[in-house]
Amino acid sequence: MKILHTNFLKGWGGQSNRILIVCRELARRGHEPILAVPSGSELARRARKEGIGTFEKVRFARGFSPWNLWKDIACLRSLIRKEQFDVIHTHGSQDSWAAALALIGLRGRPFLIRTKHNIFPIKDHPANRWLYGKATQKIVCISQAILEYCAGMPYLERKNLVLIHSAVNAELYGKGNRDSARKALGVEGKYVVGIIGRLRPEKGHRILFQAVRHIKEKIPELVLIVSGTGTLYQELKEYARELHISEMVRFLGFRNDIPDILASLDVFAMPSLSEGLGTAVLEAAAARLPIIASNVGGIPDIIEDRNTGWLVTPGDAAALAEALFFLYTHKELAASFGSAACRHILMHFSEQALGEKNEILYKSLLSEKT
């Protein structure tokens, strides 16, 4: 099969990582995936490195820009005519609209699939009813919470919704060297809590900062590692100063050595206010870390409370602080959470399973054509 994946993001995150895994697995299975992404995207760079074809003449610009949208439609329409794709698989609003509009009136048009990576609301208006309900043949949901949300939309049929969890390379994220990583970060002898992800409001960094303030006197050796970039960088640095925890917080920015960062941690925290699934949680589980995360979105698909981790109410800094202090004082129990989480993701969130489930979906659609 020849499959076009589209993505509007230039940076790196769980969405981009999932797309790369799917394309890699499809190529390994003998198919031909191609990525349509903006020029200079991190996904394109990594895809080229792995021998996956890219098309970088699209912009998929944010916001309403008819001129840019029209150019993207023209580029995609030309590419689709040339390559004769079997399936087009989109991953965001901008690229989904461009692809859907590019397919209008084409003969022998490929199937259009959309992955819903987050639980952000879909506005109910005629344009979205057409895009999601008519132009798109299947919607892939990366967690049960997203699937149930989509099933509640009056114009989406449950039979057109497919649950396919994201995946993690457990072997990769379990390879970090704890001693060298802690030495490199200067956190030897510290109790290290970490969060990895984009610096955006929905990730709940402020809640974690408040929790750290609550327990700074109880755990004076606590250090908070914050890895990632985003729009809140300066705001979060200022917030740490306001809470008088600046000396406890290390902002690392974007890092390519995530297995080592994870290896340096004692606990991984993900206090998200909204989360499609939680790729960073999968990576932390692969590293056998005890995890404290919000009971929100798809995170409960990964974390079973007090078994494979600890779930807290989103936005509840006091509950997060209590969980952090409890695991600090019960290190054997914390270690058992990490081991259980690793076993769970090995069984249910492998890269091979992600590739196979996408392949099965594509083949089922093509079989309807014949």
Sine and cosine of phi, psi and omega as CSV:
sin_phi,cos_phi,sin_psi,cos_psi,sin_omega,cos_omega
0.00,0.00,0.49,-0.87,0.11,-0.99
-0.93,-0.37,0.87,-0.50,-0.13,-0.99
-0.82,-0.57,0.77,-0.64,0.09,-1.00
-0.98,-0.20,0.86,-0.52,0.15,-0.99
-0.97,-0.23,0.65,-0.76,0.01,-1.00
-0.84,-0.55,0.56,-0.83,0.01,-1.00
-0.42,-0.91,0.69,-0.72,-0.08,-1.00
-1.00,-0.04,-0.25,0.97,-0.12,-0.99
-0.96,0.26,0.64,-0.77,0.11,-0.99
-1.00,-0.09,-0.49,0.87,-0.01,-1.00
-0.99,0.10,-0.14,-0.99,-0.05,-1.00
-0.90,-0.43,0.60,-0.80,0.03,-1.00
-0.14,-0.99,-0.21,-0.98,-0.05,-1.00
-0.87,0.50,-0.62,0.78,0.00,-1.00
-0.89,0.45,-0.76,0.65,-0.01,-1.00
-0.89,0.47,-0.65,0.76,-0.01,-1.00
-0.88,0.47,-0.69,0.73,0.01,-1.00
-0.88,0.47,-0.70,0.72,-0.01,-1.00
-0.88,0.48,-0.68,0.73,0.01,-1.00
-0.89,0.45,-0.67,0.74,0.02,-1.00
-0.88,0.48,-0.72,0.69,-0.01,-1.00
-0.87,0.50,-0.73,0.68,-0.02,-1.00
-0.90,0.45,-0.66,0.75,0.02,-1.00
-0.88,0.48,-0.71,0.71,-0.02,-1.00
-0.93,0.38,-0.62,0.78,0.04,-1.00
-0.89,0.45,-0.67,0.74,0.03,-1.00
-0.90,0.44,-0.64,0.77,0.01,-1.00
-0.90,0.44,-0.46,0.89,0.00,-1.00
-1.00,0.00,0.12,0.99,0.11,-0.99
1.00,-0.09,0.12,0.99,0.03,-1.00
-1.00,-0.06,0.10,-1.00,-0.04,-1.00
-0.86,-0.50,1.00,-0.02,0.06,-1.00
-1.00,0.08,0.60,-0.80,0.09,-1.00
-0.75,-0.66,0.61,-0.79,-0.02,-1.00
-0.95,-0.32,0.80,-0.60,0.16,-0.99
-0.97,-0.23,0.93,-0.36,-0.11,-0.99
-0.59,-0.81,0.37,-0.93,0.04,-1.00
-0.90,0.44,0.50,-0.86,0.05,-1.00
-0.87,0.50,0.68,-0.73,0.04,-1.00
1.00,0.07,0.11,0.99,-0.01,-1.00
-0.96,0.28,0.54,-0.84,0.03,-1.00
-0.91,0.41,-0.54,0.84,0.04,-1.00
-0.89,0.46,-0.69,0.73,0.02,-1.00
-0.88,0.47,-0.68,0.73,-0.01,-1.00
-0.87,0.49,-0.72,0.69,-0.02,-1.00
-0.94,0.34,-0.57,0.82,0.01,-1.00
-0.91,0.42,-0.71,0.70,0.02,-1.00
-0.86,0.51,-0.63,0.78,0.00,-1.00
-0.88,0.47,-0.47,0.88,-0.01,-1.00
-0.99,-0.15,0.17,0.99,0.07,-1.00
0.98,0.17,0.29,0.96,0.02,-1.00
-1.00,-0.04,0.74,-0.68,-0.05,-1.00
-0.92,0.38,0.59,-0.81,0.03,-1.00
-0.77,-0.63,0.48,-0.88,0.11,-0.99
-0.80,-0.60,0.92,-0.40,-0.19,-0.98
-0.87,-0.50,0.54,0.84,0.03,-1.00
-0.99,-0.12,0.01,1.00,0.03,-1.00
-1.00,-0.09,0.36,-0.93,0.01,-1.00
-0.93,-0.37,-0.62,0.78,-0.05,-1.00
0.73,0.69,0.76,0.65,-0.10,-1.00
-0.92,0.39,0.59,-0.81,0.05,-1.00
-0.94,0.33,0.42,-0.91,0.03,-1.00
0.99,0.15,0.13,-0.99,-0.04,-1.00
-1.00,0.05,0.94,-0.33,0.00,-1.00
-0.67,-0.74,1.00,0.01,-0.08,-1.00
-0.81,0.58,-0.62,0.78,-0.04,-1.00
-0.91,0.41,-0.73,0.68,0.03,-1.00
-0.90,0.43,-0.64,0.77,0.03,-1.00
-0.89,0.45,-0.69,0.72,0.00,-1.00
-0.87,0.49,-0.66,0.75,0.02,-1.00
-0.91,0.42,-0.64,0.77,0.04,-1.00
-0.90,0.43,-0.65,0.76,0.02,-1.00
-0.87,0.49,-0.71,0.70,-0.01,-1.00
-0.90,0.44,-0.68,0.74,0.02,-1.00
-0.89,0.46,-0.73,0.68,-0.03,-1.00
-0.92,0.39,-0.64,0.77,0.00,-1.00
-0.87,0.49,-0.68,0.74,0.03,-1.00
-0.90,0.43,-0.69,0.73,0.01,-1.00
-0.89,0.45,-0.68,0.73,-0.02,-1.00
-0.90,0.43,-0.66,0.75,0.04,-1.00
-0.89,0.45,-0.64,0.77,-0.04,-1.00
-0.95,0.32,-0.71,0.70,-0.15,-0.99
-1.00,-0.01,-0.32,0.95,0.02,-1.00
0.81,0.59,0.85,0.52,-0.02,-1.00
-0.92,0.40,0.49,-0.87,0.12,-0.99
-1.00,0.09,-0.60,0.80,-0.07,-1.00
-0.63,-0.77,0.63,-0.78,0.21,-0.98
-0.90,-0.45,0.79,-0.61,-0.09,-1.00
-0.84,-0.54,0.93,-0.36,-0.07,-1.00
-0.98,-0.21,0.30,-0.95,-0.14,-0.99
-0.69,-0.72,0.04,1.00,0.00,-1.00
-0.41,-0.91,0.11,-0.99,-0.07,-1.00
-0.91,0.42,-0.77,0.63,-0.09,-1.00
-0.87,0.49,-0.74,0.67,-0.05,-1.00
-0.96,0.29,-0.50,0.87,0.03,-1.00
-0.91,0.42,-0.69,0.73,0.03,-1.00
-0.90,0.43,-0.70,0.72,-0.02,-1.00
-0.88,0.47,-0.69,0.73,-0.02,-1.00
-0.93,0.38,-0.70,0.71,-0.02,-1.00
-0.88,0.47,-0.69,0.73,0.01,-1.00
-0.94,0.34,-0.54,0.84,0.02,-1.00
-0.92,0.40,-0.43,0.90,-0.06,-1.00
-1.00,0.10,-0.21,0.98,-0.06,-1.00
-0.87,0.50,0.82,-0.57,0.08,-1.00
0.99,0.16,-0.04,1.00,0.00,-1.00
-0.97,0.25,0.65,-0.76,0.08,-1.00
-0.99,0.14,0.56,-0.83,0.02,-1.00
0.85,0.53,0.60,0.80,-0.10,-0.99
-0.90,0.43,0.58,-0.81,0.05,-1.00
-0.96,0.29,0.26,-0.97,0.11,-0.99
-0.95,0.30,0.56,-0.83,0.02,-1.00
-0.93,-0.38,0.83,-0.56,0.02,-1.00
-0.85,-0.53,0.60,-0.80,0.05,-1.00
-0.83,-0.56,0.75,-0.66,0.16,-0.99
-1.00,-0.09,0.78,-0.63,0.08,-1.00
-1.00,-0.09,0.95,-0.30,-0.09,-1.00
-1.00,-0.01,-0.20,0.98,-0.06,-1.00
-0.63,-0.77,0.13,-0.99,-0.05,-1.00
-0.96,-0.27,0.31,0.95,0.06,-1.00
-0.87,0.50,0.63,-0.78,-0.07,-1.00
-0.87,0.49,0.57,-0.82,0.14,-0.99
-0.99,-0.15,0.88,-0.48,-0.03,-1.00
-0.92,0.40,0.71,-0.71,-0.04,-1.00
-1.00,0.00,1.00,-0.07,0.10,-1.00
-0.59,-0.81,0.24,-0.97,-0.12,-0.99
-0.82,0.57,-0.59,0.81,-0.02,-1.00
-0.90,0.43,-0.71,0.70,0.03,-1.00
-0.93,0.36,-0.54,0.84,0.07,-1.00
-0.88,0.47,-0.61,0.79,0.05,-1.00
-0.94,0.34,-0.74,0.67,-0.07,-1.00
-0.88,0.48,-0.79,0.61,-0.08,-1.00
-0.99,0.14,-0.60,0.80,-0.14,-0.99
-1.00,-0.01,-0.42,0.91,-0.07,-1.00
-0.85,-0.53,-0.74,0.68,-0.08,-1.00
-0.95,0.30,-0.48,0.88,-0.07,-1.00
-0.98,-0.20,0.79,-0.62,-0.06,-1.00
-0.99,0.17,-0.63,0.78,0.00,-1.00
-0.66,-0.75,0.55,-0.83,0.11,-0.99
-0.88,-0.48,0.87,-0.49,0.04,-1.00
-1.00,0.04,0.78,-0.62,0.02,-1.00
-0.94,-0.35,0.75,-0.66,-0.11,-0.99
-1.00,0.05,-0.05,1.00,0.08,-1.00
-0.49,-0.87,0.31,-0.95,0.02,-1.00
-0.90,0.44,-0.58,0.82,0.00,-1.00
-0.89,0.45,-0.65,0.76,0.02,-1.00
-0.92,0.38,-0.66,0.75,0.01,-1.00
-0.87,0.49,-0.70,0.71,-0.02,-1.00
-0.91,0.41,-0.59,0.81,0.06,-1.00
-0.89,0.45,-0.75,0.67,-0.02,-1.00
-0.90,0.44,-0.59,0.81,0.00,-1.00
-0.90,0.43,-0.38,0.92,0.02,-1.00
-0.99,0.16,-0.15,0.99,0.04,-1.00
-0.98,0.22,0.76,-0.65,-0.13,-0.99
-0.90,0.43,-0.36,0.93,-0.06,-1.00
-0.97,-0.23,0.14,0.99,0.04,-1.00
-0.93,-0.37,0.81,-0.59,0.02,-1.00
-1.00,0.06,0.70,-0.71,-0.04,-1.00
-0.86,0.51,-0.54,0.84,-0.02,-1.00
-0.90,0.43,-0.32,0.95,0.00,-1.00
-1.00,-0.10,0.10,1.00,0.03,-1.00
-0.97,-0.24,0.71,-0.70,-0.05,-1.00
-0.78,-0.63,0.78,-0.62,0.04,-1.00
-1.00,-0.01,0.90,-0.44,0.11,-0.99
-0.70,-0.71,0.96,-0.29,0.01,-1.00
-0.91,0.42,0.40,-0.92,0.12,-0.99
-0.96,0.29,0.00,-1.00,-0.11,-0.99
-0.65,-0.76,0.19,-0.98,0.02,-1.00
-0.58,-0.82,0.56,-0.83,0.11,-0.99
-1.00,0.07,1.00,-0.03,-0.11,-0.99
-0.88,0.48,-0.59,0.81,-0.02,-1.00
-0.90,0.44,-0.66,0.75,-0.02,-1.00
-0.90,0.44,-0.75,0.66,-0.13,-0.99
-0.98,0.21,-0.14,0.99,0.09,-1.00
-0.99,-0.12,0.17,0.99,-0.12,-0.99
-0.99,-0.12,-0.10,1.00,-0.07,-1.00
-0.89,0.45,0.53,-0.85,0.02,-1.00
-0.99,-0.14,0.93,-0.36,-0.13,-0.99
-0.88,0.47,-0.75,0.66,-0.09,-1.00
-0.89,0.45,-0.73,0.68,-0.03,-1.00
-0.94,0.35,-0.58,0.82,0.00,-1.00
-0.92,0.40,-0.68,0.73,0.00,-1.00
-0.93,0.37,-0.58,0.82,0.04,-1.00
-0.92,0.40,-0.69,0.73,-0.01,-1.00
-0.89,0.46,-0.56,0.83,0.00,-1.00
-1.00,0.01,-0.12,0.99,0.00,-1.00
0.93,0.36,0.62,0.79,-0.04,-1.00
-0.86,-0.52,0.42,0.91,0.07,-1.00
-0.87,0.48,0.67,-0.75,0.02,-1.00
0.97,0.23,0.10,1.00,0.00,-1.00
-0.98,-0.20,0.33,-0.94,0.16,-0.99
-0.99,-0.17,0.93,-0.36,-0.25,-0.97
-0.96,-0.30,0.88,-0.48,0.11,-0.99
-0.97,-0.26,0.64,-0.77,-0.04,-1.00
-0.71,-0.71,0.47,-0.88,0.14,-0.99
-0.70,-0.71,0.72,-0.70,0.00,-1.00
-0.82,-0.58,0.80,-0.60,0.01,-1.00
0.37,-0.93,0.14,-0.99,0.01,-1.00
-0.89,0.46,0.60,-0.80,0.01,-1.00
-1.00,0.09,0.99,0.17,-0.03,-1.00
-0.76,-0.65,0.40,-0.92,-0.10,-1.00
-0.82,0.57,-0.64,0.77,-0.10,-0.99
-0.94,0.35,-0.21,0.98,-0.01,-1.00
-0.99,0.16,-0.22,0.98,0.15,-0.99
0.97,0.23,0.44,0.90,0.01,-1.00
-0.85,0.53,-0.64,0.77,-0.03,-1.00
-0.87,0.49,-0.64,0.77,0.01,-1.00
-0.89,0.45,-0.66,0.75,0.01,-1.00
-0.91,0.41,-0.64,0.77,0.04,-1.00
-0.88,0.47,-0.66,0.75,0.03,-1.00
-0.90,0.44,-0.64,0.77,0.01,-1.00
-0.90,0.44,-0.66,0.75,0.03,-1.00
-0.88,0.48,-0.65,0.76,0.03,-1.00
-0.87,0.49,-0.64,0.77,-0.01,-1.00
-0.87,0.50,-0.57,0.82,-0.15,-0.99
-0.92,-0.39,0.19,0.98,-0.07,-1.00
-0.89,0.46,-0.53,0.85,0.02,-1.00
-0.97,0.23,-0.53,0.85,-0.01,-1.00
-0.97,0.25,-0.54,0.84,-0.01,-1.00
-0.80,-0.60,0.97,0.24,-0.08,-1.00
-0.90,0.44,-0.37,0.93,0.00,-1.00
-1.00,0.00,0.17,0.98,-0.03,-1.00
-0.94,0.33,0.69,-0.72,0.13,-0.99
-0.79,-0.61,0.71,-0.71,0.04,-1.00
-0.96,-0.29,0.87,-0.49,0.05,-1.00
-1.00,-0.08,0.82,-0.58,0.03,-1.00
-0.88,-0.48,0.94,-0.34,-0.02,-1.00
-0.93,-0.38,0.78,-0.62,0.01,-1.00
0.66,-0.75,0.27,-0.96,0.04,-1.00
-0.83,-0.56,0.25,-0.97,0.03,-1.00
0.31,-0.95,-0.07,-1.00,-0.15,-0.99
-0.94,0.34,-0.31,0.95,-0.08,-1.00
-1.00,-0.10,0.17,0.99,-0.14,-0.99
-0.81,0.58,-0.85,0.53,-0.04,-1.00
-0.91,0.41,-0.63,0.78,0.00,-1.00
-0.88,0.47,-0.66,0.75,0.00,-1.00
-0.94,0.34,-0.59,0.81,0.06,-1.00
-0.89,0.46,-0.66,0.75,0.02,-1.00
-0.93,0.38,-0.61,0.79,0.00,-1.00
-0.91,0.42,-0.63,0.78,0.06,-1.00
-0.87,0.48,-0.61,0.79,0.05,-1.00
-0.91,0.41,-0.67,0.74,0.00,-1.00
-0.87,0.49,-0.58,0.81,-0.03,-1.00
-1.00,0.07,-0.03,1.00,-0.01,-1.00
0.87,0.49,0.66,0.75,0.06,-1.00
-0.82,-0.57,0.25,0.97,-0.05,-1.00
-0.81,0.58,-0.62,0.79,-0.05,-1.00
-0.94,0.34,-0.23,0.97,-0.03,-1.00
-0.98,-0.18,-0.16,0.99,-0.13,-0.99
-0.94,-0.35,0.78,-0.63,0.05,-1.00
-0.91,-0.42,0.91,-0.42,0.07,-1.00
-1.00,0.00,0.90,-0.43,-0.07,-1.00
-0.99,-0.11,-0.27,0.96,-0.08,-1.00
0.95,0.30,-0.33,-0.94,0.01,-1.00
-0.97,0.25,0.73,-0.68,-0.03,-1.00
-0.77,-0.64,0.59,-0.81,0.10,-1.00
-0.99,-0.14,-0.05,1.00,-0.07,-1.00
-0.94,-0.33,0.75,0.66,-0.07,-1.00
-0.85,0.52,-0.64,0.77,0.05,-1.00
-0.84,0.55,-0.60,0.80,0.03,-1.00
-0.95,0.30,-0.64,0.77,0.04,-1.00
-0.86,0.50,-0.72,0.70,0.01,-1.00
-0.88,0.47,-0.64,0.77,-0.02,-1.00
-0.89,0.45,-0.42,0.91,-0.03,-1.00
-0.98,0.18,-0.21,0.98,-0.15,-0.99
-1.00,0.03,0.43,-0.90,0.20,-0.98
-0.99,-0.15,-0.54,0.84,0.00,-1.00
-0.58,-0.81,0.61,-0.80,0.10,-0.99
-0.95,-0.30,0.73,-0.68,0.00,-1.00
-0.88,-0.47,0.69,-0.72,0.06,-1.00
-0.66,-0.75,0.99,0.14,-0.09,-1.00
-1.00,0.06,0.72,0.69,-0.12,-0.99
-0.88,0.47,0.55,-0.84,0.13,-0.99
-1.00,-0.03,-0.38,0.92,0.08,-1.00
-0.48,-0.88,0.67,-0.74,-0.05,-1.00
-0.39,-0.92,0.83,-0.56,0.04,-1.00
-0.88,0.47,-0.81,0.59,0.10,-1.00
-0.66,-0.75,-0.87,0.49,0.00,-1.00
0.88,-0.47,0.93,0.36,-0.02,-1.00
-0.86,0.51,-0.61,0.79,0.00,-1.00
-0.89,0.46,-0.53,0.85,0.05,-1.00
-0.92,0.39,-0.65,0.76,0.07,-1.00
-0.86,0.50,-0.70,0.72,-0.02,-1.00
-0.91,0.43,-0.65,0.76,0.03,-1.00
-0.91,0.42,-0.62,0.78,0.04,-1.00
-0.90,0.43,-0.64,0.77,0.04,-1.00
-0.89,0.46,-0.50,0.87,0.04,-1.00
-1.00,0.09,0.12,0.99,0.04,-1.00
0.89,0.46,0.52,0.85,0.00,-1.00
-1.00,0.04,0.60,-0.80,0.22,-0.98
-0.91,0.41,0.70,-0.71,-0.13,-0.99
-0.85,-0.53,0.73,-0.68,0.17,-0.98
-0.90,-0.44,0.84,-0.54,-0.09,-1.00
-0.59,-0.81,0.31,-0.95,0.03,-1.00
-0.95,0.30,0.59,-0.81,0.09,-1.00
-0.99,0.12,0.96,0.27,-0.13,-0.99
-0.55,-0.84,0.52,-0.86,0.09,-1.00
0.83,0.56,-0.76,-0.65,-0.06,-1.00
-1.00,-0.01,-0.01,1.00,-0.04,-1.00
-0.85,0.52,-0.63,0.78,0.05,-1.00
-0.90,0.43,-0.25,0.97,0.13,-0.99
-0.92,0.38,-0.39,0.92,-0.04,-1.00
-0.98,-0.22,-0.71,0.70,-0.13,-0.99
-0.97,-0.26,0.86,-0.51,0.18,-0.98
-0.99,-0.12,0.85,-0.52,-0.14,-0.99
-0.82,0.57,0.77,-0.64,0.02,-1.00
0.89,0.46,0.35,0.94,0.09,-1.00
-0.79,-0.61,-0.88,0.47,0.07,-1.00
-0.97,-0.23,0.15,0.99,0.02,-1.00
0.28,-0.96,-0.25,-0.97,-0.06,-1.00
-0.78,-0.63,0.85,-0.53,0.02,-1.00
-0.98,-0.19,0.67,-0.74,0.04,-1.00
-0.80,-0.59,0.36,-0.93,0.05,-1.00
-0.91,0.42,0.77,-0.64,0.01,-1.00
-0.86,0.51,0.69,-0.72,0.02,-1.00
1.00,0.07,-0.03,1.00,-0.05,-1.00
-0.99,-0.13,1.00,-0.03,-0.05,-1.00
-0.91,0.42,-0.58,0.82,-0.01,-1.00
-0.91,0.42,-0.67,0.74,0.03,-1.00
-0.91,0.41,-0.61,0.79,0.04,-1.00
-0.91,0.42,-0.68,0.74,0.03,-1.00
-0.89,0.46,-0.66,0.75,0.02,-1.00
-0.88,0.47,-0.69,0.73,0.00,-1.00
-0.90,0.43,-0.68,0.73,0.02,-1.00
-0.87,0.49,-0.70,0.72,-0.03,-1.00
-0.94,0.35,-0.60,0.80,0.01,-1.00
-0.89,0.46,-0.71,0.70,0.00,-1.00
-0.93,0.36,-0.50,0.87,0.09,-1.00
-0.89,0.46,-0.61,0.79,-0.05,-1.00
-1.00,-0.05,-0.08,1.00,0.02,-1.00
-0.74,-0.67,0.93,0.36,-0.14,-0.99
-0.93,0.37,-0.53,0.85,0.03,-1.00
-0.92,0.38,-0.67,0.74,0.06,-1.00
-0.89,0.45,-0.66,0.75,0.03,-1.00
-0.85,0.53,-0.70,0.72,0.01,-1.00
-0.89,0.45,-0.59,0.81,0.01,-1.00
-0.92,0.39,-0.57,0.82,0.09,-1.00
-0.86,0.50,-0.72,0.70,-0.02,-1.00
-0.88,0.48,-0.67,0.74,0.01,-1.00
-0.91,0.41,-0.67,0.74,0.00,-1.00
-0.91,0.41,-0.63,0.78,0.02,-1.00
-0.90,0.43,-0.65,0.76,0.01,-1.00
-0.89,0.45,-0.70,0.72,0.03,-1.00
-0.87,0.49,-0.64,0.77,-0.03,-1.00
-0.90,0.43,-0.72,0.69,-0.05,-1.00
-0.96,0.29,-0.48,0.88,0.08,-1.00
-0.89,0.46,-0.57,0.82,-0.02,-1.00
-0.98,0.18,-0.55,0.83,-0.23,-0.97
-0.85,-0.52,-0.18,0.98,-0.14,-0.99
-0.74,-0.67,0.68,0.74,-0.01,-1.00
-0.99,0.15,0.43,-0.90,0.05,-1.00
-0.90,0.43,-0.60,0.80,0.00,-1.00
-0.89,0.46,-0.64,0.76,0.02,-1.00
-0.91,0.41,-0.63,0.78,0.02,-1.00
-0.89,0.46,-0.72,0.69,0.02,-1.00
-0.90,0.44,-0.68,0.73,-0.03,-1.00
-0.90,0.43,-0.67,0.74,-0.03,-1.00
-0.92,0.39,-0.60,0.80,0.08,-1.00
-0.92,0.39,-0.67,0.74,0.03,-1.00
-0.87,0.50,-0.70,0.71,0.02,-1.00
-0.87,0.49,-0.66,0.75,0.02,-1.00
-0.88,0.47,-0.74,0.67,-0.01,-1.00
-0.88,0.48,-0.71,0.70,-0.03,-1.00
-0.90,0.43,-0.59,0.81,0.01,-1.00
-0.91,0.41,-0.60,0.80,0.05,-1.00
-0.93,0.38,-0.68,0.73,-0.02,-1.00
-0.91,0.41,-0.54,0.84,0.01,-1.00
-0.92,0.40,-0.45,0.90,0.03,-1.00
-0.95,0.32,-0.38,0.93,-0.05,-1.00
-0.97,0.23,-0.53,0.85,-0.12,-0.99
-1.00,0.03,0.00,0.00,0.00,0.00
